[in-house]
Amino acid sequence: MKKLTAVLLCAALCLSGCGSDNAIEYEVSSESVSDVEELPVPETSETAVEGNIFIYICGAVNAPGVYELPSGSRVFEAVEAAGGLSAEADTRSLNQAELLTDGEQITVYTVWEVSASGAAGEPGVNEDDGLVNINTADVSELMTLPGIGEARAGAIIAYRERHGAFETAQDICNVTGIKEKLYARIENLIKV
């Protein structure tokens, strides 16, 4: 096990200089391998600290991906974790003070994307009012709503397919995983 740990450590060190003119070569002898201590196993999502949340941030950020943040974190903290906004990010379309929820996807749009779509011309969005029609929107359109990730968007569509069209916007609270608090966040962004 110690030899494997040493080999992995050397590989990681060598790869960290990959593509750099200042790459350093490391040589490990068989005598030094026996002196290497075992490294601790990193935490996985099963052993992660209780109270943390996982979010996915993508789009116009420097390092898109899934990040683990403390419960109660806000969008600006997710942006910081993702290496900050890229130069073409549209900061006006992103509420950086918004509270995050576990499993949420945050999409940071570019200035070009916002100006080109203007949230209009999409099938589930009315060009006149910019509201998402929860009876016709697909998964990607539903995911533009704050707090609605892929799983919740799928649940909305599954509910719609089983029970028929929503009669009122508030009927979305009948969908598993959507409570009054989340409804309050999206109430002014949706319609039937």
DRENRODO-930544 format. One record per residue (C-alpha): x, y, z; chain; residue number from 1. Coordinates in Angstrom, 2 decimals. Layout:
# residues N
R  c1  c2  c3  chain  resi
R  X  Y  Z  A  NUM
...
***
This chain:
# residues 192
R  c1  c2  c3  chain  resi
R  0.00  0.00  0.00  A  1
R  2.91  2.35  0.82  A  2
R  4.40  1.84  -2.64  A  3
R  1.06  2.60  -4.30  A  4
R  0.68  5.76  -2.20  A  5
R  4.18  6.90  -3.14  A  6
R  3.57  6.23  -6.83  A  7
R  0.28  8.14  -6.74  A  8
R  1.93  11.03  -4.89  A  9
R  4.71  11.20  -7.46  A  10
R  2.22  11.05  -10.32  A  11
R  0.19  13.89  -8.81  A  12
R  3.28  16.01  -8.33  A  13
R  4.44  15.40  -11.88  A  14
R  1.01  16.12  -13.36  A  15
R  0.67  19.36  -11.43  A  16
R  3.48  20.77  -13.56  A  17
R  2.00  19.40  -16.79  A  18
R  2.09  21.92  -19.59  A  19
R  4.43  24.21  -17.71  A  20
R  7.93  25.13  -18.80  A  21
R  8.88  25.07  -15.12  A  22
R  7.88  21.43  -14.60  A  23
R  9.96  19.66  -11.97  A  24
R  10.95  16.04  -12.37  A  25
R  10.78  13.86  -9.27  A  26
R  12.75  10.68  -8.78  A  27
R  11.80  8.16  -6.12  A  28
R  14.13  5.39  -5.09  A  29
R  12.95  2.12  -3.59  A  30
R  14.53  3.12  -0.23  A  31
R  12.50  6.37  -0.02  A  32
R  9.23  4.58  -0.88  A  33
R  9.33  2.61  2.37  A  34
R  9.62  5.88  4.35  A  35
R  6.46  7.43  2.86  A  36
R  3.48  7.63  5.23  A  37
R  0.03  6.65  4.07  A  38
R  -2.12  9.60  3.09  A  39
R  -5.59  9.96  4.66  A  40
R  -8.55  8.98  2.50  A  41
R  -10.42  12.12  1.35  A  42
R  -14.02  12.59  2.48  A  43
R  -16.72  11.44  0.11  A  44
R  -20.28  12.68  -0.04  A  45
R  -21.28  9.82  2.32  A  46
R  -18.82  11.01  4.96  A  47
R  -19.16  14.73  4.34  A  48
R  -19.92  17.01  7.24  A  49
R  -23.63  17.10  8.03  A  50
R  -25.20  20.44  7.23  A  51
R  -23.24  21.00  4.03  A  52
R  -24.93  21.32  0.67  A  53
R  -23.86  20.42  -2.85  A  54
R  -24.51  22.79  -5.73  A  55
R  -23.68  22.75  -9.43  A  56
R  -22.52  26.03  -10.94  A  57
R  -21.98  26.35  -14.68  A  58
R  -21.85  28.87  -17.47  A  59
R  -19.77  32.03  -17.32  A  60
R  -17.57  31.10  -14.34  A  61
R  -13.88  30.25  -14.40  A  62
R  -14.20  26.73  -12.96  A  63
R  -17.70  25.25  -13.41  A  64
R  -18.50  22.15  -11.40  A  65
R  -20.09  20.63  -8.33  A  66
R  -19.09  22.25  -5.05  A  67
R  -19.73  21.44  -1.40  A  68
R  -20.58  24.54  0.64  A  69
R  -21.79  25.12  4.19  A  70
R  -25.54  25.18  4.62  A  71
R  -26.75  28.78  4.50  A  72
R  -24.31  29.78  1.75  A  73
R  -25.26  32.33  -0.88  A  74
R  -24.73  32.51  -4.64  A  75
R  -21.70  34.81  -4.35  A  76
R  -19.95  32.10  -2.30  A  77
R  -20.65  29.54  -5.02  A  78
R  -19.24  31.97  -7.59  A  79
R  -16.09  32.35  -5.46  A  80
R  -15.76  28.55  -5.17  A  81
R  -16.01  28.33  -8.97  A  82
R  -13.06  30.68  -9.43  A  83
R  -15.13  33.83  -9.90  A  84
R  -17.10  35.17  -12.84  A  85
R  -15.58  35.07  -16.29  A  86
R  -15.06  38.35  -18.14  A  87
R  -18.18  37.84  -20.27  A  88
R  -20.57  37.09  -17.36  A  89
R  -23.74  39.16  -17.09  A  90
R  -23.87  40.16  -13.42  A  91
R  -27.27  41.83  -13.79  A  92
R  -29.01  38.51  -14.40  A  93
R  -27.52  36.85  -11.31  A  94
R  -28.77  37.50  -7.77  A  95
R  -25.54  36.92  -5.86  A  96
R  -27.28  37.44  -2.50  A  97
R  -29.68  34.53  -3.08  A  98
R  -29.62  31.73  -0.49  A  99
R  -28.58  28.35  -1.90  A  100
R  -30.37  25.02  -1.46  A  101
R  -28.95  21.52  -1.66  A  102
R  -28.88  20.13  -5.20  A  103
R  -29.38  23.51  -6.84  A  104
R  -27.97  24.39  -10.25  A  105
R  -26.77  27.93  -10.85  A  106
R  -26.29  28.96  -14.46  A  107
R  -24.34  32.16  -15.01  A  108
R  -25.22  33.61  -18.41  A  109
R  -22.97  35.73  -20.60  A  110
R  -23.93  39.25  -21.65  A  111
R  -24.39  37.93  -25.18  A  112
R  -26.71  35.08  -24.06  A  113
R  -28.89  37.47  -22.08  A  114
R  -29.12  40.04  -24.85  A  115
R  -29.68  37.41  -27.56  A  116
R  -32.48  35.60  -25.76  A  117
R  -33.80  38.30  -23.47  A  118
R  -35.65  35.38  -21.88  A  119
R  -37.97  35.58  -24.89  A  120
R  -38.38  33.29  -27.83  A  121
R  -38.06  30.17  -25.65  A  122
R  -41.00  27.78  -25.90  A  123
R  -42.06  27.98  -22.21  A  124
R  -41.49  31.72  -21.90  A  125
R  -43.95  34.35  -23.10  A  126
R  -42.26  37.13  -25.07  A  127
R  -44.56  39.75  -23.54  A  128
R  -44.21  38.98  -19.84  A  129
R  -41.04  36.84  -19.56  A  130
R  -42.77  34.39  -17.18  A  131
R  -42.15  30.64  -17.32  A  132
R  -45.36  28.73  -18.08  A  133
R  -45.19  25.72  -15.75  A  134
R  -47.70  23.87  -17.95  A  135
R  -45.57  24.01  -21.11  A  136
R  -41.95  24.59  -20.02  A  137
R  -39.40  21.81  -20.52  A  138
R  -36.67  20.80  -18.04  A  139
R  -34.13  23.41  -19.18  A  140
R  -36.67  26.23  -19.02  A  141
R  -37.85  25.19  -15.55  A  142
R  -34.20  25.11  -14.41  A  143
R  -33.91  28.84  -15.12  A  144
R  -36.04  29.37  -11.99  A  145
R  -34.13  29.89  -8.73  A  146
R  -34.06  26.74  -6.60  A  147
R  -35.21  24.48  -9.44  A  148
R  -32.53  22.00  -10.47  A  149
R  -32.83  19.08  -12.85  A  150
R  -34.50  16.78  -10.28  A  151
R  -37.19  19.30  -9.32  A  152
R  -37.80  20.24  -12.96  A  153
R  -38.27  16.55  -13.74  A  154
R  -40.67  16.21  -10.80  A  155
R  -42.73  19.16  -12.10  A  156
R  -43.03  17.57  -15.54  A  157
R  -43.82  14.12  -14.06  A  158
R  -46.54  15.66  -11.86  A  159
R  -47.97  17.49  -14.88  A  160
R  -48.03  14.26  -16.91  A  161
R  -49.77  12.30  -14.11  A  162
R  -52.27  14.91  -12.94  A  163
R  -52.76  17.17  -15.95  A  164
R  -52.12  20.89  -16.25  A  165
R  -51.72  23.08  -13.18  A  166
R  -54.84  25.16  -12.62  A  167
R  -53.03  27.89  -10.67  A  168
R  -49.35  28.76  -10.25  A  169
R  -49.58  27.86  -6.55  A  170
R  -50.55  24.29  -7.50  A  171
R  -46.82  23.77  -8.09  A  172
R  -46.60  23.32  -4.29  A  173
R  -48.27  19.90  -4.80  A  174
R  -45.06  18.70  -6.46  A  175
R  -42.79  16.72  -4.15  A  176
R  -39.87  18.89  -3.04  A  177
R  -41.56  22.24  -3.63  A  178
R  -42.69  23.92  -0.45  A  179
R  -44.12  27.36  0.31  A  180
R  -40.64  28.86  0.85  A  181
R  -39.48  27.86  -2.64  A  182
R  -42.81  28.91  -4.12  A  183
R  -42.33  32.38  -2.61  A  184
R  -39.00  32.64  -4.50  A  185
R  -40.52  31.75  -7.89  A  186
R  -44.08  33.03  -7.51  A  187
R  -43.47  36.16  -9.57  A  188
R  -41.55  34.26  -12.26  A  189
R  -44.12  31.62  -13.21  A  190
R  -47.59  31.38  -14.72  A  191
R  -50.09  28.80  -15.96  A  192
***
